[in-house]
Amino acid sequence: VDQAELMAGCNIHSVYVSVAGSHIRSLNSHGIVAVKNGEVQKEDIDRVIDAAQAVPISSDQRVIHILPQEYHIDSQEGIKDPLGMSGVRLEANVHLISGAVNAVMNVEKCIKRCGLGVDGVILSQLASSESSLSEDEKDLGVCLIDIGAGTTDMA
């Protein structure tokens, strides 16, 4: 941390931590809500995401990410951002990613012992893709392959 602070020329108080491993699980889910005022508001999107994540997961797992895949308004499918669109029924297809509670807590404890705060937890493969791929590449479905010493990850 000291070397990173020296190189960056600033003090580091908190970090995002990445997690990976065999404890990571994922599943697709679906949520449906009624649109309150005939026009999709931020609150409607939040409610449909909440509905989609209301699935049973093992008590030893913790949701790390909720990744919206697409939205449907009434009979319109394939919507990326429904904000401001008209309709009465909003649906969301999401991908949920979870990790073992203890594995995530152990990483967080390690960071805190170093005197740093934890701003959030991110799946290692997502961190790699966020830092390496442009929005256009992600929209086009580019696959990032991270070939490491012990594992190979695909994002």
Backbone bond lengths (Angstrom), bond angles and torsions (degrees), N, CA, C in turn:
res aa  C-N    CA-C-N  psi(-1)  N-CA   C-N-CA  omega(-1)  CA-C   N-CA-C  phi
1 V - - - 1.453 - - 1.526 109.51 -
2 D 1.330 115.67 -41.24 1.464 118.89 179.40 1.526 111.50 -60.28
3 Q 1.333 116.55 -41.72 1.461 119.96 179.45 1.529 111.26 -66.17
4 A 1.319 116.80 -39.40 1.468 120.47 178.54 1.523 110.36 -64.67
5 E 1.342 116.86 -41.25 1.467 120.50 178.05 1.522 110.75 -63.63
6 L 1.319 116.26 -40.70 1.462 120.72 179.89 1.529 110.60 -64.71
7 M 1.327 116.49 -44.29 1.466 120.59 -179.94 1.526 111.63 -66.45
8 A 1.335 116.86 -38.69 1.463 121.01 -177.16 1.520 112.45 -82.03
9 G 1.313 116.71 -19.72 1.454 120.11 -178.57 1.514 113.43 72.39
10 C 1.319 117.08 27.70 1.461 121.16 178.34 1.527 109.72 -151.37
11 N 1.316 115.00 164.93 1.462 119.99 177.83 1.522 109.82 -88.57
12 I 1.320 115.53 139.83 1.464 121.31 178.19 1.517 107.72 -103.60
13 H 1.333 115.80 122.47 1.463 120.51 -179.16 1.522 112.43 -108.26
14 S 1.332 115.95 -28.06 1.460 119.52 -178.76 1.527 109.32 -150.95
15 V 1.328 114.86 159.28 1.460 120.59 -175.38 1.529 110.40 -140.97
16 Y 1.317 115.08 162.71 1.459 122.03 165.35 1.518 105.65 -96.89
17 V 1.316 117.11 137.78 1.461 120.39 179.54 1.521 109.31 -110.35
18 S 1.326 115.32 142.77 1.462 118.96 177.12 1.519 109.14 -103.77
19 V 1.321 115.05 145.89 1.459 121.31 178.59 1.521 108.96 -127.67
20 A 1.315 114.81 149.96 1.462 122.28 176.09 1.521 106.83 -155.33
21 G 1.291 116.25 169.01 1.458 119.82 175.81 1.511 112.60 135.38
22 S 1.313 114.34 178.53 1.463 120.39 -176.21 1.523 112.76 -71.95
23 H 1.331 117.75 -10.98 1.464 121.08 178.84 1.528 112.72 -80.27
24 I 1.320 117.93 -10.07 1.465 122.18 -178.94 1.534 109.49 -74.30
25 R 1.318 115.59 133.95 1.462 122.64 178.02 1.529 108.42 -127.93
26 S 1.321 116.08 156.00 1.463 118.97 175.57 1.521 109.73 -148.24
27 L 1.320 114.65 154.48 1.459 120.41 177.18 1.514 109.58 -156.91
28 N 1.326 114.84 154.65 1.458 121.20 175.93 1.517 108.95 -91.31
29 S 1.320 116.28 145.49 1.454 120.97 179.44 1.526 109.34 -142.39
30 H 1.327 114.72 170.81 1.457 121.33 -173.98 1.526 108.68 -143.20
31 G 1.314 117.29 135.68 1.457 121.40 177.04 1.520 110.90 -129.40
32 I 1.332 115.96 150.84 1.467 122.18 179.63 1.525 108.57 -136.82
33 V 1.339 116.47 134.56 1.467 121.40 173.69 1.525 109.02 -141.17
34 A 1.321 114.97 160.02 1.465 120.93 172.53 1.525 108.04 -85.08
35 V 1.327 116.38 137.92 1.464 121.56 177.07 1.522 107.00 -79.21
36 K 1.331 116.32 125.94 1.466 120.54 -170.89 1.523 114.61 -67.41
37 N 1.313 118.64 -45.84 1.469 120.20 -172.49 1.522 113.93 -116.85
38 G 1.326 117.39 20.16 1.458 119.82 179.37 1.512 114.18 80.13
39 E 1.328 117.16 -7.68 1.464 122.22 176.43 1.521 107.93 -133.69
40 V 1.326 116.71 129.14 1.462 121.52 -175.01 1.526 110.40 -66.66
41 Q 1.322 115.06 121.83 1.466 123.28 177.29 1.533 108.92 -108.06
42 K 1.322 116.06 168.43 1.474 121.53 177.63 1.527 110.64 -55.20
43 E 1.330 117.00 -38.70 1.467 121.64 -179.36 1.527 111.24 -63.15
44 D 1.329 117.38 -36.82 1.466 121.11 178.04 1.528 110.40 -65.71
45 I 1.327 116.22 -41.37 1.465 120.51 178.57 1.526 109.83 -64.48
46 D 1.338 117.03 -43.62 1.470 120.48 177.53 1.526 110.98 -60.24
47 R 1.334 116.78 -42.09 1.467 120.35 -178.88 1.525 112.02 -66.45
48 V 1.338 118.10 -39.67 1.465 119.68 -179.06 1.529 110.55 -70.83
49 I 1.336 117.10 -33.95 1.468 120.31 175.22 1.525 109.48 -66.24
50 D 1.332 117.27 -43.10 1.470 120.86 176.39 1.524 110.92 -59.44
51 A 1.329 116.66 -42.29 1.465 120.49 179.29 1.528 110.86 -64.23
52 A 1.316 116.68 -38.62 1.465 120.69 -178.98 1.521 112.30 -69.91
53 Q 1.330 117.13 -29.55 1.463 118.68 -179.06 1.525 112.55 -89.07
54 A 1.321 116.93 -0.82 1.467 121.13 -179.79 1.527 110.22 -81.90
55 V 1.314 115.83 59.77 1.463 122.15 177.31 1.524 108.13 -118.94
56 P 1.313 116.65 149.57 1.465 118.19 179.76 1.530 111.09 -71.22
57 I 1.328 115.22 127.89 1.465 119.84 170.70 1.522 106.98 -123.92
58 S 1.286 115.91 158.51 1.457 121.68 -177.93 1.524 110.12 -57.45
59 S 1.328 116.45 144.45 1.469 120.57 -177.44 1.524 112.50 -66.06
60 D 1.331 117.51 -17.01 1.463 119.49 177.97 1.527 112.16 -91.30
61 Q 1.343 117.11 6.68 1.459 122.46 178.66 1.520 110.39 -113.41
62 R 1.329 115.63 150.86 1.465 122.59 178.03 1.526 107.86 -130.05
63 V 1.328 116.99 133.85 1.467 120.77 179.37 1.528 108.66 -68.09
64 I 1.325 115.16 126.67 1.468 121.62 179.31 1.528 110.30 -100.58
65 H 1.335 116.29 -40.88 1.467 121.06 -178.02 1.521 110.91 -139.70
66 I 1.315 115.03 144.98 1.461 123.09 168.57 1.522 104.96 -120.88
67 L 1.314 116.63 109.48 1.461 121.09 -174.93 1.529 110.37 -107.89
68 P 1.339 117.46 103.74 1.468 119.16 177.15 1.530 110.08 -62.79
69 Q 1.324 116.20 130.28 1.460 121.56 179.56 1.529 110.92 -95.84
70 E 1.336 115.84 -47.81 1.463 120.86 177.08 1.518 109.26 -163.89
71 Y 1.318 114.38 161.58 1.462 121.96 177.99 1.521 108.96 -118.93
72 H 1.333 115.40 156.11 1.463 122.59 172.84 1.523 106.63 -126.98
73 I 1.313 116.75 135.79 1.463 121.37 172.55 1.518 106.27 -119.96
74 D 1.340 114.76 118.29 1.459 121.30 -174.67 1.533 107.97 52.42
75 S 1.304 119.99 -114.33 1.470 119.99 -178.68 1.530 112.95 -103.84
76 Q 1.330 117.42 5.64 1.467 121.07 178.34 1.517 109.55 -84.83
77 E 1.331 117.28 126.06 1.459 121.79 -179.22 1.524 110.70 -110.70
78 G 1.327 115.66 167.91 1.457 121.92 172.48 1.512 115.19 73.38
79 I 1.320 117.60 28.47 1.463 121.43 -178.10 1.526 109.07 -88.63
80 K 1.323 117.00 129.24 1.470 121.89 179.14 1.523 112.03 -82.91
81 D 1.340 116.43 -43.25 1.464 121.45 -177.89 1.526 109.13 -136.18
82 P 1.339 117.50 103.74 1.463 120.14 -175.53 1.526 115.02 -83.50
83 L 1.323 118.01 -2.63 1.460 121.60 -175.38 1.531 111.18 -54.51
84 G 1.344 115.70 125.88 1.456 121.56 177.75 1.517 115.23 86.24
85 M 1.328 117.63 -6.28 1.466 120.25 -179.82 1.528 110.19 -80.19
86 S 1.319 116.39 153.80 1.465 122.03 -179.76 1.518 110.68 -90.23
87 G 1.339 114.84 144.79 1.454 120.50 177.43 1.512 110.68 165.74
88 V 1.332 115.50 174.32 1.462 119.95 179.71 1.527 112.51 -117.43
89 R 1.330 117.11 -19.15 1.468 121.26 -177.16 1.529 108.88 -130.26
90 L 1.333 116.36 122.78 1.464 122.35 179.98 1.520 109.01 -113.84
91 E 1.328 115.79 129.87 1.459 121.63 177.22 1.521 108.76 -123.28
92 A 1.334 115.60 151.33 1.459 120.67 177.38 1.518 109.61 -135.97
93 N 1.313 115.55 134.23 1.460 121.91 168.54 1.522 106.06 -101.75
94 V 1.329 116.46 124.51 1.457 120.67 -177.93 1.522 110.10 -128.46
95 H 1.315 115.16 160.25 1.462 121.94 173.60 1.525 106.39 -115.86
96 L 1.322 116.54 121.15 1.465 122.15 -179.76 1.520 109.23 -99.07
97 I 1.324 116.05 134.09 1.462 121.71 176.32 1.518 107.64 -120.36
98 S 1.333 115.63 129.14 1.463 120.13 -179.85 1.520 109.58 -128.54
99 G 1.324 114.59 159.85 1.458 121.43 177.11 1.510 109.66 -135.60
100 A 1.314 116.20 160.87 1.459 120.63 179.29 1.523 109.48 -62.13
101 V 1.329 116.13 129.96 1.462 121.93 -178.21 1.522 110.48 -53.72
102 N 1.331 117.31 -48.98 1.467 120.50 -176.89 1.520 112.38 -64.97
103 A 1.321 118.00 -39.95 1.466 120.76 179.45 1.525 110.79 -62.88
104 V 1.326 116.65 -43.89 1.467 120.86 179.55 1.526 110.13 -67.39
105 M 1.334 116.97 -43.21 1.469 120.52 179.37 1.526 111.61 -62.34
106 N 1.335 117.66 -37.95 1.464 120.43 179.77 1.523 111.75 -65.21
107 V 1.329 116.98 -39.24 1.469 119.95 176.57 1.525 109.79 -65.34
108 E 1.336 117.16 -43.52 1.466 120.96 179.09 1.528 111.23 -62.56
109 K 1.338 117.84 -41.24 1.471 121.33 178.45 1.522 111.06 -62.67
110 C 1.314 116.34 -40.78 1.466 120.87 179.21 1.527 110.54 -60.89
111 I 1.318 116.66 -44.50 1.467 121.15 179.56 1.527 110.26 -64.22
112 K 1.326 117.06 -43.27 1.467 120.99 -179.27 1.523 111.57 -65.50
113 R 1.332 117.35 -33.46 1.474 120.70 176.72 1.529 111.54 -66.00
114 C 1.318 116.22 -22.75 1.470 121.05 176.64 1.525 111.25 -83.65
115 G 1.329 116.51 3.17 1.458 120.64 178.40 1.514 114.33 83.01
116 L 1.324 116.99 18.40 1.458 121.08 -178.84 1.522 110.82 -114.11
117 G 1.312 115.90 152.33 1.455 121.27 173.12 1.517 109.88 -89.18
118 V 1.319 116.09 159.75 1.464 121.71 177.94 1.528 108.26 -109.90
119 D 1.338 115.98 113.50 1.466 121.30 179.00 1.521 111.97 -77.98
120 G 1.322 116.74 -27.99 1.456 120.09 -179.39 1.509 111.13 177.73
121 V 1.325 114.45 169.55 1.461 122.50 179.01 1.520 107.05 -117.62
122 I 1.327 116.66 134.08 1.458 121.14 -179.60 1.524 109.10 -133.35
123 L 1.313 116.02 139.52 1.453 121.35 175.98 1.524 108.42 -61.43
124 S 1.313 116.66 133.19 1.462 121.73 -175.42 1.531 112.61 -54.11
125 Q 1.324 116.58 -43.46 1.464 119.82 -179.51 1.526 111.56 -63.48
126 L 1.328 117.30 -37.55 1.467 119.83 177.62 1.522 110.92 -68.03
127 A 1.334 116.53 -39.26 1.463 119.92 177.73 1.525 110.15 -60.68
128 S 1.324 116.63 -42.86 1.467 120.68 178.67 1.519 111.24 -62.04
129 S 1.331 116.58 -44.89 1.466 118.86 -178.07 1.526 111.54 -68.81
130 E 1.340 117.48 -37.57 1.469 120.51 178.79 1.526 111.19 -63.59
131 S 1.330 116.65 -36.11 1.462 119.52 -176.71 1.525 112.82 -84.07
132 S 1.334 117.59 -17.68 1.461 119.93 -172.62 1.524 115.28 -113.03
133 L 1.331 117.41 -28.29 1.463 120.09 -173.41 1.527 111.54 -106.30
134 S 1.319 115.77 144.21 1.467 120.70 174.89 1.530 108.91 -79.96
135 E 1.331 116.36 166.94 1.466 120.46 177.39 1.525 110.57 -60.63
136 D 1.340 117.01 -41.09 1.464 120.56 178.80 1.523 111.06 -61.19
137 E 1.328 117.26 -43.43 1.463 120.50 179.32 1.526 111.02 -62.26
138 K 1.339 116.24 -41.53 1.467 119.43 178.40 1.526 110.72 -65.61
139 D 1.339 117.66 -41.56 1.464 121.24 179.13 1.528 111.71 -63.59
140 L 1.330 116.15 -33.54 1.463 120.62 -179.76 1.526 112.71 -80.71
141 G 1.335 117.14 -7.80 1.461 120.35 177.02 1.512 114.89 87.51
142 V 1.330 117.21 25.33 1.460 120.29 177.71 1.522 109.18 -61.60
143 C 1.316 115.68 138.76 1.461 122.09 179.59 1.527 108.84 -105.28
144 L 1.333 116.29 124.94 1.458 121.92 177.84 1.522 107.87 -98.73
145 I 1.323 117.03 125.29 1.461 121.16 177.87 1.517 108.23 -111.51
146 D 1.337 115.67 120.73 1.461 123.30 -179.42 1.524 107.55 -104.75
147 I 1.326 116.18 103.96 1.461 121.06 -179.01 1.520 107.60 -93.94
148 G 1.329 115.51 105.88 1.455 121.31 -178.65 1.518 111.26 -101.92
149 A 1.331 115.50 -177.11 1.460 120.89 -179.27 1.524 111.72 -67.97
150 G 1.336 116.84 -38.95 1.460 119.93 -175.96 1.509 115.03 -110.46
151 T 1.330 116.97 -25.07 1.466 120.33 -177.84 1.519 110.11 -140.69
152 T 1.304 115.25 160.46 1.459 122.33 172.62 1.517 107.13 -120.01
153 D 1.324 116.28 124.74 1.460 121.94 -178.49 1.515 109.69 -112.72
154 M 1.322 115.13 148.62 1.451 121.52 177.76 1.524 108.38 -123.05
155 A 1.333 116.58 131.04 1.466 120.26 -179.73 1.511 109.58 -128.08
